[in-house]
Amino acid sequence: MTNEIRTRVLVVGSGPGGYVAAIRAGQLGLDTTIVENERLGGTCLIRGCIPSKALIHVAGKFEGMRHAVDGSPLGIRLGEPPILDLPKTIAWKETIVDKLNSGVGALLKRVKVRVVQGWATFSDAKTCVVSGNGGPVTITAEHVILANGSEPVELPTLPFGGTVLSSTEALSLQEIPEQFVVVGAGYIGLELGIAFRKMGSNVTVVEALDRILPLYDEQLTDPVRKWLDRNGVALHLGAKAKGLTGEANRRNLQVELKDSQRLDIPADRILVTVGRRPRTKGWGLEKMAVDMKGPFVKVDDQCKTSVKNVWAIGDLVGEPMLAHKASAQAEMVAEIIAGKPRRFKPATIPAVCFTEPEIVTAGLLPAEAKAAGIDAITGLFPLSANGRALSMEGGNEGGFIRIVARRDNHRVLGVQAVGTHVSELSGEFVHAIEMGAVLEDVAGTIHVHPTLTEAFHESALRALGHAIHI
């Protein structure tokens, strides 16, 4: 017998978009149901952002201990090389995932959101059947919020399975691969490739384009490129992965180089990170009759689809595919359903690359300002002149903070940074842009000494022509 649920709001997917939408709707007193086929938290919490940052943290700790074997400039010396117990590392990572997963469940329960476990398949825009362990459940809703997320793109020549991994499998390996090959030099590939290099793998990166991290300018990516060179990461740019060769117990990745020459790269594991695509297949999107924009669901600035009271958020609606964008859209949609006037018009959506060193971008890059016809000025302050960066070994890697502003009125258009722990500055950068700050606002704000934020202050001073410490 099929159970039936009628609900005011139905949320499909419990990632940073879905669970935030459900919690906010519950807070606003809306009868809300959320459907999730796997664990609460979605890709970001369960097999993406959070577990990858945990692994990156462990890799950094292990690398620091390895460097101390022969004695470090800090005066720390280890008598013998450290040992990394990867299964124990993965188990520790899972304790973090479990804690956050339980936390999401508790938050949903607190605001009386109904959680239905299973796979939702839509028969029309407002009705779905959820297949799960408890038998089929038919759910009919007044409002539907689609937060189905995205999935990794598979290369036809390198289907996932066996030696070939997506980021999901890479985050659950039980041993360190001796030869670890990364296909794709975007942020996911480089974050994990750098982590495995720190943990002891011989890492090779294969990228079809002529540069790493192509969304950023070379001034930002140059410190990362130098780290790869210093640490023996083999980098093949303008190269295409063509497939596997060799026996089952000794695989090679066949790569076509720029000059059409072929290269066989030994590979115990191959991580393919060539992008993600919206999850639009297998759950009845075609039955909902919503308009599409290329591979994405088309929405307006309130995340409304072409069908009344059907909303879509997060990775399903386009770039940037970032968790914090999904969460912001989720909160907005719940409030609109509750009758509040909201629109999604952020001044900027920041992005962070947790490479070595880290990269932060918010707002316009200098080249983007120029392309938009804006006469802009920039102020760049090197972290080599920042006391806090030097005191935590982050001043000698070519890092900096750069501010971009209009020349005529000094309005801040963008802020970028590369360096140790600069991800923690992203909120200050975005805040300045969102609040419409001018260079004088940043320059006139007292920043704590000694902190990395002083470099943001100095970048504004430099754009105004009177930096103090350079």
ZAROLO-131768 format. One line per 8 residues: number of its first residue (from 1); their letters; for each residue x, z, y of C-alpha. Coordinates in nm, 2 decimals. Layout:
NUM> a> X/Z/Y  ...
***
This chain:
1> mtneirtr> 0.00/0.00/0.00  0.14/-0.10/0.34  0.16/0.18/0.60  0.06/0.09/0.96  0.20/0.21/1.29  0.06/0.14/1.63  0.29/0.23/1.91  0.32/0.18/2.29
9> vlvvgsgp> 0.69/0.08/2.27  0.88/-0.07/1.97  1.25/-0.09/2.00  1.44/-0.31/1.74  1.80/-0.20/1.69  1.96/0.14/1.76  2.29/0.04/1.93  2.38/0.15/2.28
17> ggyvaair> 2.10/-0.07/2.41  1.83/0.02/2.16  1.87/0.40/2.13  1.91/0.44/2.51  1.59/0.24/2.56  1.41/0.46/2.31  1.54/0.79/2.45  1.45/0.69/2.81
25> agqlgldt> 1.10/0.58/2.70  1.05/0.90/2.52  1.17/1.10/2.82  0.90/0.91/3.02  0.63/1.02/2.78  0.58/0.67/2.62  0.48/0.66/2.25  0.80/0.50/2.11
33> tivenerl> 0.91/0.37/1.77  1.27/0.25/1.69  1.36/0.05/1.39  1.71/0.04/1.25  1.83/-0.12/0.92  2.15/0.07/0.90  2.28/0.39/1.07  2.17/0.50/1.42
41> ggtclirg> 2.43/0.40/1.68  2.47/0.03/1.61  2.79/-0.17/1.60  2.96/0.01/1.89  2.93/0.36/1.74  2.94/0.29/1.37  3.19/0.00/1.33  3.32/-0.10/1.67
49> cipskali> 3.40/0.07/2.00  3.42/0.43/1.88  3.60/0.39/1.54  3.84/0.14/1.69  3.94/0.37/1.97  3.99/0.65/1.72  4.22/0.43/1.52  4.41/0.32/1.83
57> hvagkfeg> 4.46/0.69/1.92  4.61/0.77/1.58  4.83/0.46/1.60  4.97/0.58/1.93  5.04/0.93/1.80  5.21/0.79/1.49  5.42/0.55/1.70  5.54/0.83/1.92
65> mrhavdgs> 5.65/1.03/1.62  5.84/0.73/1.47  6.03/0.69/1.80  6.13/1.05/1.79  6.31/1.02/1.45  6.64/0.93/1.62  6.56/1.15/1.93  6.36/1.04/2.23
73> plgirlge> 6.44/1.07/2.60  6.19/1.35/2.61  6.41/1.57/2.40  6.18/1.55/2.10  6.36/1.49/1.77  6.22/1.46/1.41  6.44/1.51/1.11  6.27/1.25/0.90
81> ppildlpk> 6.02/0.96/0.95  5.65/1.06/0.97  5.41/0.95/0.70  5.07/0.81/0.78  4.80/0.89/0.52  4.56/0.61/0.62  4.27/0.73/0.39  4.28/1.06/0.57
89> tiawketi> 4.29/0.89/0.90  3.99/0.68/0.81  3.81/1.00/0.69  3.88/1.17/1.03  3.75/0.86/1.21  3.43/0.89/1.00  3.38/1.25/1.11  3.36/1.13/1.47
97> vdklnsgv> 3.12/0.85/1.37  2.91/1.10/1.18  2.90/1.35/1.47  2.78/1.08/1.71  2.54/0.93/1.47  2.38/1.28/1.41  2.37/1.33/1.79  2.17/1.01/1.84
105> gallkrvk> 1.93/1.12/1.58  1.89/1.46/1.74  1.83/1.31/2.09  1.56/1.07/1.95  1.39/1.36/1.78  1.40/1.57/2.09  1.20/1.32/2.29  0.96/1.25/2.00
113> vrvvqgwa> 1.08/0.90/1.92  0.96/0.78/1.57  1.25/0.64/1.37  1.17/0.38/1.10  1.45/0.29/0.86  1.46/-0.07/0.74  1.47/-0.44/0.83  1.21/-0.56/1.08
121> tfsdaktc> 1.07/-0.91/1.03  0.83/-1.04/1.30  0.52/-1.24/1.22  0.42/-1.27/1.59  0.55/-1.14/1.92  0.41/-0.79/1.88  0.39/-0.74/1.51  0.66/-0.68/1.25
129> vvsgnggp> 0.69/-0.56/0.89  0.97/-0.32/0.82  1.11/-0.34/0.47  1.29/-0.02/0.36  1.32/0.24/0.10  0.98/0.39/0.18  0.79/0.06/0.12  0.68/-0.19/0.38
137> vtitaehv> 0.55/-0.06/0.72  0.36/-0.28/0.96  0.42/-0.20/1.32  0.21/-0.33/1.61  0.33/-0.26/1.96  0.21/-0.31/2.32  0.57/-0.36/2.43  0.86/-0.48/2.22
145> ilangsep> 1.23/-0.43/2.33  1.47/-0.65/2.13  1.81/-0.49/2.10  1.93/-0.67/1.79  2.29/-0.69/1.90  2.55/-0.94/1.78  2.77/-1.02/1.48  3.13/-1.15/1.44
153> velptlpf> 3.18/-1.53/1.43  3.31/-1.66/1.10  3.55/-1.96/1.09  3.44/-2.23/0.84  3.80/-2.24/0.71  3.83/-1.86/0.68  3.50/-1.72/0.55  3.49/-1.34/0.55
161> ggtvlsst> 3.57/-1.18/0.22  3.88/-1.07/0.02  4.19/-1.12/0.23  3.99/-1.23/0.53  3.84/-0.94/0.74  3.61/-0.90/1.03  3.68/-0.60/1.26  3.43/-0.40/1.05
169> ealslqei> 3.65/-0.42/0.73  3.97/-0.37/0.93  3.85/-0.04/1.05  3.80/0.09/0.69  4.12/-0.03/0.52  4.28/0.23/0.29  4.64/0.11/0.31  4.86/-0.04/0.58
177> peqfvvvg> 4.90/-0.41/0.52  5.27/-0.51/0.52  5.18/-0.86/0.66  4.88/-0.84/0.90  4.77/-1.17/1.06  4.53/-1.17/1.35  4.34/-1.49/1.43  4.22/-1.48/1.79
185> agyiglel> 4.41/-1.32/2.09  4.10/-1.18/2.27  4.06/-0.81/2.33  3.94/-0.72/1.98  4.22/-0.90/1.80  4.49/-0.76/2.03  4.36/-0.41/2.03  4.36/-0.39/1.65
193> giafrkmg> 4.67/-0.60/1.61  4.86/-0.36/1.84  4.73/-0.06/1.65  4.84/-0.19/1.31  5.18/-0.28/1.45  5.22/0.08/1.57  5.12/0.20/1.23  5.39/-0.01/1.07
201> snvtvvea> 5.25/-0.36/0.98  5.44/-0.68/1.05  5.18/-0.84/1.28  5.14/-1.21/1.36  4.88/-1.33/1.62  4.74/-1.69/1.61  4.55/-1.82/1.91  4.41/-2.17/1.97
209> ldrilply> 4.45/-2.14/2.35  4.77/-2.14/2.54  4.76/-1.78/2.64  4.64/-1.43/2.53  4.34/-1.27/2.68  4.22/-1.58/2.86  3.95/-1.41/3.07  4.22/-1.23/3.27
217> deqltdpv> 4.49/-1.37/3.50  4.85/-1.38/3.37  4.96/-1.11/3.62  4.73/-0.87/3.43  4.82/-0.99/3.08  5.20/-1.02/3.13  5.27/-0.65/3.06  5.07/-0.68/2.73
225> rkwldrng> 5.26/-1.00/2.64  5.59/-0.82/2.71  5.48/-0.53/2.48  5.41/-0.78/2.20  5.75/-0.93/2.24  5.94/-0.60/2.26  5.77/-0.47/1.95  5.82/-0.78/1.73
233> valhlgak> 5.47/-0.92/1.72  5.49/-1.29/1.64  5.27/-1.49/1.87  5.17/-1.85/1.80  4.97/-2.00/2.10  4.80/-2.33/2.09  4.78/-2.29/1.72  4.49/-2.34/1.48
241> akgltgea> 4.41/-2.15/1.16  4.34/-2.41/0.90  4.28/-2.21/0.58  4.44/-2.02/0.30  4.71/-2.13/0.06  4.90/-1.96/-0.22  4.79/-1.75/-0.52  4.53/-1.47/-0.51
249> nrrnlqve> 4.80/-1.20/-0.51  5.01/-1.38/-0.25  4.81/-1.55/0.02  4.94/-1.75/0.32  4.76/-1.85/0.63  4.81/-2.22/0.70  4.85/-2.28/1.08  4.87/-2.61/1.27
257> lkdsqrld> 5.10/-2.57/1.57  5.09/-2.76/1.90  5.33/-3.03/1.77  5.10/-3.09/1.47  5.36/-2.92/1.24  5.22/-2.69/0.97  5.33/-2.33/0.92  5.25/-2.10/0.63
265> ipadrilv> 5.23/-1.74/0.74  5.24/-1.47/0.46  4.93/-1.25/0.49  4.82/-0.94/0.30  4.52/-0.92/0.53  4.38/-1.17/0.79  4.17/-1.03/1.07  3.95/-1.30/1.23
273> tvgrrprt> 3.84/-1.22/1.58  3.73/-1.54/1.74  3.42/-1.41/1.91  3.07/-1.27/1.85  2.73/-1.43/1.85  2.39/-1.29/1.92  2.20/-1.18/1.60  1.90/-1.42/1.62
281> kgwglekm> 1.86/-1.52/1.26  1.67/-1.36/0.97  1.42/-1.14/1.16  1.15/-1.38/1.28  1.26/-1.46/1.64  1.12/-1.81/1.60  0.78/-1.66/1.54  0.79/-1.48/1.88
289> avdmkgpf> 0.79/-1.80/2.08  1.04/-1.67/2.34  1.24/-1.92/2.54  1.61/-1.95/2.47  1.91/-2.01/2.69  2.16/-2.17/2.45  2.22/-1.92/2.17  2.08/-1.63/2.37
297> vkvddqck> 1.73/-1.51/2.45  1.64/-1.61/2.80  1.55/-1.32/3.03  1.50/-1.26/3.40  1.65/-0.99/3.62  1.41/-0.73/3.46  1.50/-0.84/3.11  1.16/-0.99/3.06
305> tsvknvwa> 1.14/-1.28/2.81  0.89/-1.57/2.85  0.64/-1.37/2.64  0.44/-1.10/2.82  0.56/-0.74/2.73  0.85/-0.87/2.52  1.19/-0.76/2.65  1.54/-0.83/2.54
313> igdlvgep> 1.87/-0.65/2.62  2.24/-0.63/2.55  2.43/-0.89/2.34  2.11/-1.07/2.26  2.08/-1.20/2.62  2.43/-1.32/2.70  2.77/-1.23/2.83  2.93/-0.99/2.89
321> mlahkasa> 2.87/-0.85/2.54  2.95/-0.49/2.64  2.78/-0.17/2.53  2.75/-0.03/2.88  2.57/-0.34/3.00  2.32/-0.29/2.72  2.27/0.07/2.80  2.20/0.00/3.17
329> qaemvaei> 1.95/-0.27/3.08  1.79/-0.04/2.83  1.73/0.24/3.08  1.59/-0.01/3.33  1.34/-0.17/3.08  1.20/0.17/2.97  1.15/0.26/3.34  0.98/-0.07/3.42
337> iagkprrf> 0.74/-0.02/3.12  0.66/0.33/3.26  0.57/0.17/3.60  0.89/0.22/3.80  1.02/-0.07/4.02  1.36/-0.17/3.88  1.58/-0.48/3.86  1.91/-0.55/3.69
345> kpatipav> 2.13/-0.65/3.98  2.46/-0.46/3.94  2.74/-0.55/4.19  2.97/-0.57/3.89  3.00/-0.49/3.52  3.34/-0.35/3.44  3.55/-0.44/3.13  3.83/-0.25/2.96
353> cftepeiv> 4.08/-0.39/2.71  4.24/-0.10/2.51  4.56/-0.29/2.45  4.92/-0.16/2.51  4.91/-0.12/2.81  4.53/-0.10/2.89  4.36/-0.35/3.12  4.06/-0.28/3.35
361> tagllpae> 3.87/-0.53/3.55  3.58/-0.48/3.79  3.45/-0.74/4.03  3.63/-1.06/4.14  3.98/-1.15/4.04  4.18/-1.31/4.32  4.14/-1.66/4.17  3.76/-1.61/4.14
369> akaagida> 3.74/-1.50/4.51  3.93/-1.82/4.61  3.71/-2.04/4.39  3.40/-1.89/4.55  3.54/-2.00/4.89  3.61/-1.64/5.01  3.91/-1.57/5.23  4.04/-1.26/5.05
377> itglfpls> 4.34/-1.03/5.08  4.49/-0.83/4.80  4.69/-0.51/4.77  4.90/-0.44/4.46  5.06/-0.11/4.40  5.30/-0.08/4.10  5.27/0.22/3.87  5.65/0.25/3.87
385> angralsm> 5.60/0.41/4.22  5.34/0.66/4.09  5.46/1.00/3.99  5.19/1.07/3.74  5.25/0.74/3.56  5.63/0.81/3.54  5.56/1.17/3.42  5.38/1.03/3.11
393> eggneggf> 5.61/0.74/3.04  5.37/0.49/3.20  5.58/0.37/3.49  5.82/0.13/3.33  5.58/-0.12/3.16  5.50/-0.34/3.46  5.16/-0.18/3.53  4.98/-0.18/3.86
401> irivarrd> 4.65/-0.14/4.04  4.53/-0.43/4.25  4.25/-0.44/4.50  4.08/-0.76/4.63  3.88/-0.75/4.96  3.74/-0.99/5.21  3.97/-1.06/5.50  3.71/-1.05/5.77
409> nhrvlgvq> 3.53/-0.72/5.70  3.75/-0.56/5.43  3.46/-0.53/5.19  3.60/-0.45/4.84  3.53/-0.74/4.60  3.73/-0.65/4.30  3.98/-0.40/4.15  4.20/-0.46/3.85
417> avgthvse> 4.46/-0.25/3.68  4.70/-0.26/3.38  4.89/0.04/3.26  4.88/0.37/3.06  4.53/0.53/3.06  4.40/0.31/3.34  4.07/0.28/3.15  3.99/0.63/3.29
425> lsgefvha> 3.99/0.48/3.64  3.73/0.22/3.57  3.45/0.44/3.71  3.62/0.49/4.04  3.68/0.11/4.07  3.31/0.03/4.00  3.18/0.30/4.22  3.37/0.16/4.52
433> iemgavle> 3.23/-0.19/4.46  2.88/-0.08/4.39  2.86/0.14/4.70  2.99/-0.14/4.92  3.32/0.03/5.01  3.56/-0.13/5.25  3.94/-0.09/5.23  3.93/0.18/5.50
441> dvagtihv> 3.69/0.39/5.28  3.93/0.39/4.99  4.23/0.45/5.22  4.06/0.73/5.40  3.96/0.92/5.08  4.20/1.19/4.98  4.31/1.14/4.62  4.45/1.42/4.41
449> hptlteaf> 4.83/1.44/4.35  4.97/1.38/4.10  4.72/1.14/3.94  4.70/0.77/3.87  4.41/0.75/4.13  4.68/0.77/4.40  4.78/0.42/4.31  4.43/0.30/4.39
457> hesalral> 4.46/0.47/4.73  4.80/0.30/4.78  4.67/-0.04/4.68  4.41/-0.02/4.96  4.68/0.10/5.21  4.89/-0.19/5.10  4.61/-0.44/5.16  4.58/-0.30/5.51
465> ghaihi> 4.96/-0.34/5.56  5.08/0.02/5.55  5.13/0.15/5.20  5.33/0.48/5.20  5.52/0.48/4.87  5.64/0.12/4.85
***
